[in-house]
Amino acid sequence: MCGIVGYIGTQAATEILLSGLEKLEYRGYDSAGIATIWEGELNCVRAKGKLYNLRSKIEQQENSSAIGIGHTRWATHGKPEEYNAHPHMDMAGRVAVVQNGIIENYRELREQLKAQGHEFVSETDTEVIPHLVAQFIKEEKALADDNSDNIFFEAVRKVANELKGAFANAVICADYPDELIAVRQQAPLVIGFGQGEFFCASDTPAIVSHTRAVLPLENGEMARLTPLGVEVYNFAGVRQRKQVRMLSLSPTMVEKQGFKHFMLKEIYEQPGVVRACLDAYFNPEGDNAAISPISLGLAEELYAELEQIQIVACGTSWHAALVGKYLIEQLANIPTQVQYASEFRYAPAPLTANTLTIGVTQSGETADTLAALGMEKERRQGREPKYQARLMGITNRPESSLGHMVPHIINTLAGIEIGVAATKTFTAQLMAFYALALDLAARRQTISRDRLEEIINDLRHIPKEIESTLESQEKLTEHLAHDFAETQDFIFLGRGINFPIALEGALKLKEISYIHAEGYPAGEMKHGPIALLDAKVPVVAIATTGSVYEKVISNAQEAKARDSRLIGVTPVNQGEAADVFNDMIPVSEVDELLSPLLTVVPMQLLAYHIAARRGLDVDQPRNLAKSVTVE
Ligand code: M6R
């Protein structure tokens, strides 16, 4: 959470920082600020609320400073008010700091500083940093000769060693106007290299319109950016030799391209995402070898003697993991547990032998998921071989912290997702699970060659099936949104492999429309939640053909008998389905196992249109952030 950006070079920093922050707003958007060094002074401007508030404040200023730092905030410590917005400064207003993360020992540090006469003006943990930097600069100056060009850097390095927690910082000081120091510890930070200009940012979209040459810092590293270049050191002060690499992201990937919202654009990108996954994970169509999947590139030792799989994830990724469990158990016959990462951390299942642990996180930065994987690795260290950790990640950001943490990654290839509500990355996670489950099934020969071939062939038709229904589903869901924009409660029902899709439909609606929604296994309604139903509570039921179709229709009848308006997501438009559903959103008829790839799309569209109709900020819903890097 929170996005930080920094610039040093030859151009006016302000616009570069503001446009960088626009690309990072998905990380938090309750307040924003920038600090530059102008005419020997720090110029710090902050504003509560969205970035346009900051922009309108800044537009009234004349300032062509070529160095600055910026921040967009998701509040952790202290309310989302201007006085808590970053950058934070020391008492003399000479040092400015932006931070993404949490300083766990800030209370002790604050007390120590207070005892030394420091006064604080915010409720944040971050504010201790500029105070400490200023303090150490004073101490360094007393020690070193006044011309030492290392004082500012050394002061920030000392501070980095004092801090506990997960943080990424950018720091500038009015007394050292040609230096910007960037620090990384357990929170992402990337350095960008332009022509005589250098950048740092929490994520690459903030800088990709200026440069594609980047260097992600590692934990415990800090970079000194000057107009002449970038030097990277570890926290002990030892210079590090690093390799710059080129981004594949292009500036147009982070534009709306004619869509009203990123979320809608991303929903429409799903056929392309499925195609990209098919191309990457499976051998080419027509190639006989294609029958045996799969070029996941995972090491043999990961599979050897596998007895059990456990998956840790949060939010939408957790829903994808539930579909994954279904696929792995049904296709590869391996017992699979799915845990909320935030729960698993503190109450892990007893250790089992020959267990693969998979972390699913689109951002690769979710603190709970990373911590759960870290805990799993630690508790298995030093154990006999069959108990040793086998870790794997499924992520859309292989360069993320997750990518550094686990030895095996399935890259979900969805391209950058800007809308805070996950859509195309969910579909891509499902594709990763299809590939993994089929790979396991092929290796263990738990399904026949014919069945394997049939599923892979059917998967190849999915992009066309999504394309062919998108337009009609969009019209229908837009129409339904008109009726339901003022509804207060929704129920989503599914069974079997579509139960997680009901959960996902409810989550999408909750997070962007602020309407209360529950996802339920259709057969469980009669055990309690049916008491909620009346004419004011619509029910969305996923009724695809297959093992549970009749059961879902019966459960829908039970809801209808309680006066609920029934919306069916179904390929069937006749018989009992036509009787029970008041409204029908058609999906193509496919193998039940593949149906989640189709049924999730109308869920996303329904949530989207209801939120848009209510006039809400679809891409940046209140209280949320795209990657949740705090516990
Ligand atoms: O980056 P991750 O997949 O680890 O994120 C997990 C959740 O925070 C995320 O899925 C969240 O629930 C989304 N807002 C869902 O749309």
Residues whose N, C-alpha, C, O or C-beta is under 5 A from the ligand:
A	BS01	M6R	C314 G315 T316 S317 V360 T361 Q362 S363 G364 T366 V420 A421 A422 K626 V628
